[in-house]
Every structure is written in structure tokens, then in C-alpha cells.
Amino acid sequence: MRKVRRKPRRKTRKTYWVVLLLVLGVFLVAWWIWPGYYSASPRFQSMLLQKNDEVLLALNGDTLELHPQDKVKILKISTTVTLNVGVRLYAGALDIPALSYEKLPMASLLPKEPTGGEHRFKVHVKHFNKEIGFIDILVRPFVEDWLDKAERVIEPARKLEVLEEALKAAPQERRIRTRLLEEYKSQRKWQEAVALLESMAREKEDPQVLQEILEAYEAMNQTAGILSSLKRLVQAQPDNSGIRLRYASALEKSKRTREAIAEYEEVLKRADKGEQAALLKTIGYLYSLISEIPKAIHSYTRAFELDKSDPNLCYNLSSLYEKAGDQEKSDFYLGEAIRLKPEDKDGQMRLSEHLVRRGKLEEAEKQLSDLLRKSPDSMNGLLLMSQIAEKRKDARKLREVYSRILSLEPENRTVMYNLGILAYESGDLQAALPHLEKYAEAHPQEGEVRSILFDIYRRQKKDDLSFKTAQTLVALNPKDLQSYSFMLEYLANRGEYSRIIDTAESAIRSLPADVDLRNYLVLAYLKMGKEDLALEQMHQILKLTPKDLDLLLQIARLQEKKGRNSEALATYGKILNLAPQHEEAGEAYLRLRMGGLPVEKE
């Protein structure tokens, strides 16, 4: 049998596999490589990086935050492009492709401009010239770096710049805010501090932040800001009585009295009993400032019930009740104030005056006695005591008080006069005399005191002084009949008829109708041998008293003596007409008629 040699199978298998691989290659090119190279919409998917010892995956559109000292290397870029053929990275000033080859610190790739802030780069992933995705890289220092840098800066202004730049880089970083705020305060940059704090408060009305805003406004002494901050604190902590009390006090200082009262009253509602008295005093004071007297009295009265040891509270109540027209209660509280503050002499004096006006003389005297015991030289006290003694008609007390006043003020003419008058009225002429004499010497034109002195001198039989005083009185008052009468009597007793004539003539000029004055003049004329003048004056008297028989008889006798018989006969006839039974006149009349009338002497 012929044997047929078979071809070896190895070649056939090899061919098979070659064909299979070629078919698979064509399939791959058609299904994977070709679409990867020439895809109509290539996409960037992610980037795998190593940061120091940490591996990070950044997806398309992510932001990667790095520190300048971070060492970074790009491990892998994932795209829809097969084998990333034609894929490249571009980031402007940042040499981002270098990170694909080696691990480098970010600081070595950053621009050389001197800036300590953050750097933001957009890393574009491109396929040829077409952008297929991106990631953002933010390179900025850590908070500790900023703070450390700020601490190393010596110049205050530069230190603020660093911290402000740090805040821009990390606006939400609490530590930077806190450090910047401290620096603003240390450099007294209060406006900047307020602006920073307000930005923090806008995020959250934190009472601590509001408190710091308040402190800044207080440092600037800005009233509107202080009030605004306190109001916000009250709204944030409505049950915090301490804050509300500060707000009320600030309103009070700003003259916003009604608002202050409302806040104080809110505090009062929550206050302990030991705190209420002080609050009520403040509320009462504020009500008094706006003239709401009843409310002020109500608040002060409540305070008095809680604190009866405050004299100022009593003074305030006294003043308010006086304004309200209740003098009795006013005096009560004034008395309470003096009891608590006995050294208040002015208050005790006021109380005494009020009591006198109200007719409470006994209480007033008691207060004044206590005042004068403490201040014996109180002139106002002594004068008021003199009024009380006068109202009570207590002459003895009045003289005692006037004597004390005069010992303090020896030249006090009014007291001198009053003391002299009191002594005179009580009959103590000797005590009255020196006071009145001194007063009269200082007031030479005052006739009343000289009239009293005139009376004293006469009663003491001091005729010479009486005469001198009478001369002064008639000089002051020419119609002073009493003084003229004494003067004429004084001169008549001394036989000084020529002076009587002068004095009487002067008196008659002022008092022509006074018969006594003319009688003194007739007497003086007769004594001086001036019978014709005497007759003339008698006829003047007769005009005033035509039926005066004695005067007519005196005239007739003098006429007969002077040899004027016909005149004498006529005068006797007038006497007989008035008194037909007048014996002397009848005899004289018959004698002259029967004997004939002798020739009258010239």
C-alpha cells in the first residue's frame, strides 16, 4: 500500500493565528484606535496627581488647592483619546507640563512677582488645539503662613497690609479675622475694625461680635454707633438685664429720656429687690426731667419704701411735692432729709421758712433752735427767729434775738432801731436810749426816732437834751406844736424872754391859729416891756377867742394903764355885754364914765 505523506499541521496553525491577529488588529483599529485618534468629541476625564506623599484624583472642572511648598507630580491624564495622542496641557504662566516629568514644589513654578497672596491658574486640557476639559489650581499659603509672615513684619502699616491680603485670600478664616481685628485695635484703626466686625455680624448676629462692635464705637466715642450696637445686643439677648441697663444709660446720656425710661422699666421688671431702689431713683429722676411730676413722685416714693436712708431721695421728693403744690408732704420729706443729714444747715433753714409760712411756729422754732445751737452766728436763722417771736408777740424773746444779731452786726441800723423800740415799748428807757441815739445819729432826718428820744428825755427829766431834740424836731417839722410848746415852757422857766419871742414868732408863722403860742409871745413882750406889741398880739388872740373875758379884761387894763381910756371903756363895755354882772369891769366902766375920759397918751 502506497503511503501518502501528510503535510505538517504546524504551518496551518501558524497561518491561522496570523490571520486571526490581523483580523483582530483591524477590528481594534476600527473599534478603538481609529475612533480614539479621530473622535469627533474627545473628552478630558480626570487627572491623577501626587501631592507630597498623597495621591489625588482631580475630575474635569474640579479645583485643586495647593500650598506653595507642596511637591506635585502628574501621574496620569485620563481622556477619551487613545493613548492621549495629541493631548497636551496649558496653564498660561504656570509651567504645568513640567509636572508630568518630575515632582516639583509649586513655588518653583509660580511667577516671580513679589506677592504673598494666592495664585489661581486654569489648566486647560487640549487635544491638539481643541480644549477638551480643565481643572483649576489654587495655590495659596496656609493660615499659619500668613500669620507667621505678619508676625515677622515690623512696620505696623505693612503688617496690616499682610493681614488684609490674608483675609482676601481666606475671607472665612476665623484666625485671620481675629488677628487682623487685634491689629486694628492695637493701631486704633477703629473704623476698619468696625467694618470687619460688621461684615462678621452680617453673617451671624453673634453677641460676642456685637460686643466688640460696641467697644469699637465706645473707643471712637461715637454715640450713634454705641446706641445702635447696644440696641442690637438687646435684641439678640432680650433677657440680659446688664446689656439693657447699659442701653438705658446710653439713651439717658443722649437725652433720649423717654426711651431710656422704657428700658429702665424693662430692667426693673427683672431686677432683684436689692437692685430696685436704685432703678426707681433713676426712673424718678428721668420723669422729673420731662416734668411728669406725678410719675416721678410715684417712682421716688416706691424707692423710699425700699431705701429710707438716702437723704437725696428725700430732697427730691420734697422738691417734687412742692412743685405739685403739696407743701405739707414737701416739708415732711425735707424734715426726713435733715434727720438723715443733720449737718445740712441750709435745708434746715429752708424747712424753718416753710413752717413759718404755713403758720407752724412751734415746729419752726424747734428747727431754728437746733440750727442756732449748731450755728450760733447764723444771721438768717436769727432773723427768722425774730419773725417768729414777733408773730407770737414774745417781746422778751424778740429782744434776746435782736441783741444776738446786734452783737454780730454792731452797725445793723434796723436791728438797732427795733431793739431800741422794743425796750422803749416795754418801759426800759435806759436800755432803749443808746440804741435809739446811735440810730438817730446815723439818720438825722428821721423824725420818728427823735420824737421817741424827745419823750424819753422828758420822762427822764433831761430838759437840756429834750430842748435840743425839740429844736431838731421843729426844724424837721415846723408844725410840731408839742416841741414848740416844750421849748417855750423851757425858755419861760429860765426867763429867756428874748429867745421866747424868737421861738414863738417862728412857731406862729407855722401855726397862726394856736392861742397858747401867742400867749407865750404876749408874756415875753410884756416881760420885755413891749406893751404895744403885747396889745397887738392880744388883739390877734381876741380874734381867735372873741368871748375870752380874761383876755378882754387884760386888754382893758393894759389900755387903761397906757392911758387909752376910750379904748379901755370900749373893751370894758364888751366885757359887760358878755357878762353884765362882771364886778371889776362894771366898776372900771363907771369910773371911766363918771370921771370923764382923760386925754389919751400918745
C-alpha positions in Angstrom: 0.0 0.0 0.0 1.3 3.3 -1.0 1.7 5.6 1.8 0.7 9.2 1.3 2.7 11.8 3.3 0.6 14.4 5.0 1.6 18.0 5.2 2.7 19.1 8.5 -0.2 20.9 10.6 2.2 23.5 12.2 2.2 25.7 9.2 -1.6 25.7 9.0 -1.9 26.7 12.7 0.6 29.5 12.3 -1.3 30.9 9.4 -4.5 30.7 11.3 -3.2 32.7 14.2 -1.6 35.3 11.9 -4.9 35.7 10.1 -6.7 35.9 13.4 -4.4 38.5 14.8 -4.7 40.6 11.6 -8.4 40.4 11.8 -8.3 41.4 15.5 -5.9 44.3 14.7 -8.2 45.5 12.0 -11.1 45.3 14.5 -9.2 47.2 17.1 -8.2 49.8 14.7 -11.8 50.1 13.6 -13.3 50.0 17.0 -10.8 51.6 19.4 -7.7 53.2 17.9 -9.3 54.9 15.0 -12.2 56.4 17.0 -9.6 57.4 19.7 -7.5 59.3 17.3 -10.2 60.9 15.2 -13.1 61.1 17.7 -15.4 64.0 16.9 -15.8 64.8 20.7 -12.8 63.9 22.7 -13.2 64.5 26.5 -10.9 65.0 29.4 -12.0 62.8 32.3 -9.6 63.1 35.2 -6.0 63.8 36.3 -4.2 61.7 38.8 -1.5 63.6 40.8 0.8 63.0 43.7 0.9 65.8 46.3 3.8 65.2 48.6 3.0 61.6 49.7 -0.6 61.8 48.9 -2.3 60.7 45.6 -5.1 62.9 44.5 -7.7 62.5 41.7 -9.0 65.7 40.1 -12.0 65.4 37.8 -12.9 67.6 34.9 -13.8 71.1 36.3 -12.5 70.4 39.8 -10.5 72.9 41.8 -7.3 71.7 43.3 -6.0 73.7 46.3 -2.2 73.6 46.9 0.3 75.1 49.1 3.4 76.8 47.5 5.7 74.3 49.2 3.7 71.3 48.1 5.7 68.9 45.8 3.4 67.8 42.9 3.7 65.4 40.0 1.1 64.5 37.4 0.8 60.7 37.4 -1.8 60.2 34.7 -4.2 62.1 32.5 -7.4 60.2 31.6 -9.2 61.2 28.3 -11.2 59.6 25.7 -8.3 59.9 23.3 -6.5 56.7 22.6 -3.1 56.8 24.3 -3.6 60.5 24.8 -2.2 61.1 21.4 -2.3 64.8 20.7 -3.4 65.6 24.3 -1.5 68.4 26.0 -1.7 70.7 29.0 -1.6 74.5 29.0 -1.8 76.9 32.1 -0.5 80.3 31.0 2.2 81.5 33.3 2.3 78.1 35.1 4.7 75.6 33.6 2.2 72.8 34.2 3.8 70.3 31.7 6.9 70.2 33.8 4.9 68.3 36.5 4.4 65.4 34.1 8.1 64.7 34.1 9.2 65.2 37.7 7.9 66.0 41.2 8.4 69.7 41.8 7.5 72.2 44.6 4.8 74.6 43.3 6.7 77.6 44.4 9.3 76.8 41.8 6.7 77.1 39.0 5.0 80.3 40.3 5.6 83.7 38.7 8.5 85.6 40.1 6.5 88.8 41.0 6.7 89.6 44.8 3.3 88.6 46.0 2.4 86.6 49.1 -1.2 86.1 48.1 -2.9 83.3 46.3 -2.4 82.2 42.7 -5.2 80.9 40.6 -4.5 79.0 37.4 -6.8 77.4 34.9 -5.2 74.2 33.5 -6.6 73.7 30.0 -6.5 70.1 28.7 -6.3 70.3 24.9 -6.5 67.7 22.1 -4.3 69.3 19.5 -5.8 72.8 19.6 -9.2 71.9 20.9 -10.0 72.2 24.6 -11.5 69.1 26.0 -11.6 70.0 29.7 -9.9 71.8 32.5 -9.1 71.9 36.2 -8.4 74.9 38.4 -5.4 75.0 40.6 -5.4 77.4 43.5 -2.0 77.9 45.1 -2.2 79.8 48.4 -0.4 79.8 51.7 -1.8 78.2 54.8 -3.3 80.4 57.6 -0.2 79.7 59.7 1.9 81.0 56.9 0.0 84.3 56.8 0.1 84.7 60.5 3.8 83.9 60.7 4.5 86.4 57.9 2.5 89.1 59.7 4.4 88.4 62.9 7.7 88.9 61.1 6.7 92.3 59.8 7.9 95.1 62.0 6.2 98.1 60.3 2.6 98.4 61.5 1.2 99.6 58.2 2.8 96.7 56.3 1.6 94.3 58.9 -1.9 95.4 58.3 -1.4 95.0 54.5 -0.3 91.4 55.0 -3.2 90.5 57.2 -5.7 92.3 54.9 -4.2 90.3 52.0 -4.5 87.1 54.0 -8.2 87.9 54.7 -8.8 88.4 51.0 -7.2 85.0 50.4 -9.2 83.3 53.2 -12.2 85.5 53.9 -13.9 82.9 56.1 -10.8 82.1 58.1 -11.6 82.9 61.7 -8.0 83.1 62.9 -7.0 85.7 60.3 -10.0 87.8 61.1 -9.2 87.6 64.8 -5.5 88.6 64.2 -6.4 91.4 61.9 -9.0 92.7 64.3 -6.4 92.7 67.1 -4.0 94.6 64.9 -6.7 97.2 64.0 -7.4 97.7 67.7 -3.7 98.0 68.7 -3.2 100.6 66.0 -6.5 102.3 66.9 -8.0 101.8 63.5 -11.5 101.7 64.8 -13.3 102.4 61.6 -11.6 99.5 59.9 -12.3 97.3 63.0 -16.0 98.2 62.8 -16.1 97.4 59.1 -14.6 94.0 59.7 -16.8 93.3 62.7 -19.9 94.4 60.8 -19.1 92.0 58.0 -18.8 89.2 60.6 -22.1 90.3 62.1 -23.9 90.2 58.8 -23.0 86.5 58.6 -24.3 85.9 62.1 -25.6 88.2 64.8 -23.1 86.8 67.4 -23.4 88.7 70.7 -19.6 88.5 71.1 -19.1 90.2 67.8 -21.8 92.8 68.7 -20.0 93.4 72.0 -16.7 94.1 70.1 -18.5 96.5 67.8 -19.8 98.3 70.8 -16.3 98.5 72.3 -15.0 100.0 69.0 -17.7 102.6 68.9 -17.0 103.4 72.5 -13.3 103.9 71.7 -14.4 106.3 68.9 -16.9 108.0 71.3 -19.5 107.7 68.5 -22.9 108.0 70.2 -25.0 106.8 67.3 -22.9 103.7 66.9 -22.9 102.9 70.6 -26.7 103.2 70.7 -27.1 101.1 67.6 -24.8 98.4 69.0 -26.5 98.3 72.3 -29.9 98.1 70.7 -28.8 95.1 68.6 -27.3 93.4 71.7 -30.6 93.9 73.5 -32.5 92.4 70.5 -30.0 89.5 70.5 -30.2 89.0 74.2 -33.6 90.3 75.4 -33.2 88.7 78.8 -29.8 90.2 79.5 -30.5 92.9 82.1 -26.9 94.1 82.1 -26.9 94.9 78.4 -30.4 96.5 78.7 -29.2 98.6 81.6 -26.2 99.8 79.6 -28.5 100.7 76.7 -30.8 102.6 79.0 -27.9 104.5 80.5 -26.6 105.4 77.0 -30.1 106.6 76.0 -30.1 108.7 79.1 -26.8 110.3 78.3 -28.0 111.1 74.8 -31.1 113.0 76.2 -33.5 110.4 74.7 -35.2 110.4 78.1 -38.5 108.6 77.3 -36.7 105.8 75.5 -34.4 105.5 78.5 -37.3 105.3 80.9 -38.9 102.5 78.9 -35.6 100.5 79.0 -35.1 101.1 82.7 -38.6 100.0 83.4 -38.0 96.8 81.5 -34.9 96.2 83.6 -36.9 96.9 86.7 -39.3 94.1 85.9 -36.5 91.5 86.1 -34.5 93.2 88.9 -33.9 91.7 92.3 -35.3 93.6 95.3 -31.9 94.8 96.2 -31.5 96.5 92.8 -34.9 98.0 92.5 -34.3 101.1 94.7 -31.5 102.4 92.5 -33.5 101.8 89.3 -36.6 103.5 90.8 -34.5 106.5 91.7 -33.1 106.8 88.2 -36.6 106.4 86.7 -38.0 109.1 89.1 -35.2 111.4 88.1 -35.8 111.0 84.4 -39.6 111.6 84.9 -38.7 114.8 86.7 -36.6 115.9 83.8 -39.5 115.7 81.4 -41.8 117.4 84.0 -44.0 114.3 84.6 -44.2 115.2 88.3 -46.8 112.5 89.4 -44.9 109.7 87.8 -41.6 111.0 89.3 -43.2 111.1 92.7 -44.6 107.6 92.3 -41.2 106.2 91.4 -39.3 108.1 94.2 -41.9 107.1 96.7 -41.5 103.4 95.8 -37.8 103.9 96.1 -38.2 105.5 99.6 -40.2 102.5 100.7 -37.2 100.3 99.8 -34.4 102.7 101.0 -35.2 105.1 103.8 -31.6 106.0 104.4 -31.0 108.2 101.3 -31.2 111.9 102.1 -31.0 112.9 98.4 -34.1 110.8 97.7 -35.9 112.8 100.4 -34.7 116.1 99.0 -36.0 115.1 95.6 -39.4 114.1 96.9 -39.6 117.4 98.9 -38.9 119.4 95.8 -41.4 117.5 93.7 -44.2 117.8 96.2 -43.5 121.5 96.4 -43.9 121.7 92.6 -47.1 119.7 92.9 -48.4 122.2 95.5 -48.4 119.8 98.5 -46.3 121.8 100.9 -47.1 119.6 103.9 -45.6 116.5 102.2 -42.8 118.6 100.9 -41.9 119.7 104.4 -42.2 116.1 105.7 -39.6 114.8 103.2 -37.4 117.8 103.8 -37.6 117.0 107.5 -36.6 113.4 106.8 -33.7 114.6 104.7 -32.4 116.8 107.6 -32.9 113.9 110.0 -30.7 111.8 107.8 -28.3 114.6 107.1 -28.2 116.8 110.3 -25.3 118.9 109.0 -27.5 120.3 106.3 -28.0 123.8 107.7 -29.3 125.3 104.5 -32.0 122.6 104.3 -32.9 123.1 108.0 -33.2 126.9 107.3 -35.5 126.2 104.3 -37.7 123.9 106.3 -38.0 126.6 109.1 -39.0 129.2 106.5 -41.6 126.8 105.1 -43.0 126.1 108.5 -43.2 129.8 109.3 -45.1 130.4 106.1 -47.5 127.6 107.0 -48.0 129.1 110.5 -46.3 126.1 112.2 -44.4 128.5 114.5 -43.7 126.0 117.3 -42.2 123.5 114.8 -40.3 126.2 113.1 -38.9 127.5 116.4 -37.8 124.0 117.3 -35.9 123.6 114.0 -34.3 127.1 114.3 -33.3 126.4 117.9 -31.5 123.3 116.7 -29.9 125.2 113.8 -28.7 128.1 116.1 -27.3 125.5 118.5 -25.2 124.2 115.7 -24.5 127.7 114.1 -24.9 130.4 116.7 -23.8 133.0 114.2 -26.4 132.2 111.6 -27.8 135.6 110.7 -30.6 134.2 108.6 -31.6 131.9 111.5 -31.6 134.7 114.0 -33.7 137.0 111.6 -36.2 134.2 111.1 -36.3 133.6 114.8 -37.1 137.3 115.3 -40.0 136.9 112.9 -41.4 134.0 114.9 -41.0 136.0 118.2 -42.7 138.9 116.6 -45.6 136.8 115.3 -46.0 135.3 118.7 -45.7 138.7 120.3 -42.9 137.5 122.5 -41.1 140.8 123.3 -38.7 139.2 125.7 -37.6 136.6 123.0 -37.5 139.3 120.4 -35.2 141.5 122.4 -33.0 138.5 123.1 -32.7 137.7 119.4 -32.1 141.3 118.4 -29.4 141.5 121.0 -27.7 138.5 119.5 -28.0 139.9 116.0 -26.6 143.3 117.1 -23.6 141.6 118.8 -22.8 140.0 115.4 -23.6 143.2 113.3 -23.0 146.2 115.6 -23.8 148.6 112.7 -27.1 147.0 111.7 -29.3 150.1 112.0 -32.5 148.3 111.5 -31.9 145.9 114.4 -30.6 148.8 116.4 -33.8 150.6 115.9 -36.0 147.6 116.5 -34.1 146.8 119.7 -34.5 150.4 120.9 -38.2 150.4 120.1 -38.8 147.1 121.9 -37.0 148.4 125.0 -39.0 151.7 124.8 -42.3 149.9 124.5 -41.5 147.7 127.4 -40.7 150.7 129.5 -36.9 150.0 129.7 -36.0 153.6 128.7 -32.4 153.2 129.8 -31.9 150.2 127.6 -33.6 151.9 124.7 -31.7 155.1 124.8 -28.2 154.1 123.5 -29.7 152.2 120.5 -32.0 155.0 119.5 -29.4 157.7 120.0 -27.0 155.8 117.7 -29.7 155.2 115.2 -30.7 158.9 115.2 -27.1 159.9 114.8 -27.0 157.8 111.6 -30.4 159.0 110.4 -30.5 162.7 111.2 -33.5 163.4 109.0 -35.8 160.7 110.6 -38.2 162.5 112.9 -39.9 159.5 114.4 -36.9 158.2 116.3 -36.2 161.8 117.5 -39.8 162.0 118.7 -39.2 158.9 120.8 -35.9 160.3 122.1 -37.7 163.5 123.0 -40.2 161.6 125.0 -37.5 159.6 126.8 -35.5 162.7 127.7 -38.6 164.4 129.1 -39.6 161.3 131.1 -36.0 161.2 132.4 -36.1 164.9 133.2 -33.2 165.6 130.9 -34.5 169.0 129.9 -31.5 170.2 128.1 -31.4 167.2 125.8 -35.2 167.5 125.4 -34.8 171.1 124.3 -32.1 170.2 121.8 -34.2 167.4 120.4 -37.2 169.7 120.2 -35.2 172.1 118.2 -34.3 169.3 115.8 -37.9 168.2 115.6 -39.3 171.7 114.7 -36.6 172.1 112.1 -37.7 168.8 110.5 -41.4 169.6 111.1 -42.2 173.3 111.6 -45.8 172.4 112.6 -44.7 170.3 115.6 -46.7 172.0 118.3 -45.6 169.7 121.1 -42.0 170.5 120.5 -42.7 174.3 120.3 -44.7 174.2 123.5 -41.9 172.4 125.4 -39.3 174.9 124.0 -41.4 177.9 125.1 -42.0 176.4 128.5 -38.3 175.5 128.9 -37.3 179.1 128.0 -40.1 180.6 130.2 -38.8 178.6 133.2 -35.4 180.1 132.6 -36.6 183.6 131.9 -35.1 183.7 128.5 -37.8 186.0 127.1 -35.9 187.3 124.1 -35.5 183.6 122.9 -39.2 183.1 123.7 -40.0 185.9 121.3 -37.9 184.4 118.5 -39.2 180.9 119.1 -42.9 182.0 119.4 -42.8 184.2 116.3 -41.3 181.3 114.4 -43.9 178.9 115.7 -46.8 181.3 115.0 -45.7 181.6 111.3 -46.3 177.8 111.0 -49.2 177.6 113.5 -51.0 181.0 113.4 -54.2 179.8 115.0 -52.6 178.4 118.1 -53.6 180.6 121.1 -51.0 179.1 123.5 -48.1 180.1 121.3 -49.4 183.7 121.1 -49.9 183.8 124.9 -46.2 182.9 125.3 -45.4 185.7 122.9 -47.6 188.2 124.8 -45.9 187.1 128.0 -42.4 187.7 126.5 -43.4 191.1 125.1 -44.8 192.2 128.5 -41.7 190.9 130.3 -39.5 192.8 127.8 -41.6 196.0 128.2 -43.0 195.8 124.7 -46.6 196.6 125.7 -47.8 197.9 122.3 -46.6 194.6 120.7 -48.3 192.7 123.5 -51.6 194.6 122.9 -51.3 193.9 119.2 -50.8 190.2 119.8 -53.7 190.2 122.4 -56.0 191.6 119.7 -54.8 188.7 117.4 -55.7 186.3 120.1 -59.1 188.0 120.6 -59.9 187.4 117.0 -59.5 183.7 117.7 -61.3 183.7 121.1 -63.7 186.8 121.0 -65.5 185.8 124.2 -62.5 185.3 126.3 -63.4 187.6 129.3 -59.9 187.2 130.9 -58.2 188.3 127.8 -60.6 191.2 127.3 -60.0 192.3 131.0 -56.2 192.0 130.4 -56.5 194.2 127.3 -58.7 196.8 129.1 -56.3 197.0 132.0 -53.3 197.5 129.7 -55.2 200.0 127.6 -56.1 201.9 130.8 -52.5 201.7 132.0 -51.4 203.1 128.7 -53.9 206.0 129.1 -56.1 204.7 126.2 -59.2 205.3 128.2 -61.7 205.4 125.3 -60.3 202.1 124.1 -60.4 200.7 127.6 -64.0 201.9 128.1 -65.0 200.2 124.9 -63.2 197.0 126.0 -64.9 197.1 129.4 -68.2 197.6 127.6 -67.6 194.4 125.6 -66.9 192.5 128.9 -70.2 193.8 130.4 -72.1 192.8 127.2 -70.8 189.3 127.6 -71.0 189.3 131.4 -73.3 192.0 132.8 -72.6 191.1 136.4 -68.8 191.3 136.0 -67.9 193.4 139.0 -64.4 194.7 138.0 -65.5 195.6 134.5 -68.6 197.3 135.8 -66.7 199.4 138.3 -64.0 200.3 135.7 -66.6 201.2 133.2 -68.5 203.6 135.7 -65.2 205.1 136.9 -64.2 206.0 133.4 -67.7 207.2 132.5 -68.2 209.3 135.7 -64.7 210.7 135.9 -64.5 211.7 132.3 -62.0 210.4 130.0 -58.5 211.8 130.4 -56.6 212.8 127.4 -55.0 209.7 125.9 -51.3 209.4 125.9 -49.6 209.3 122.6 
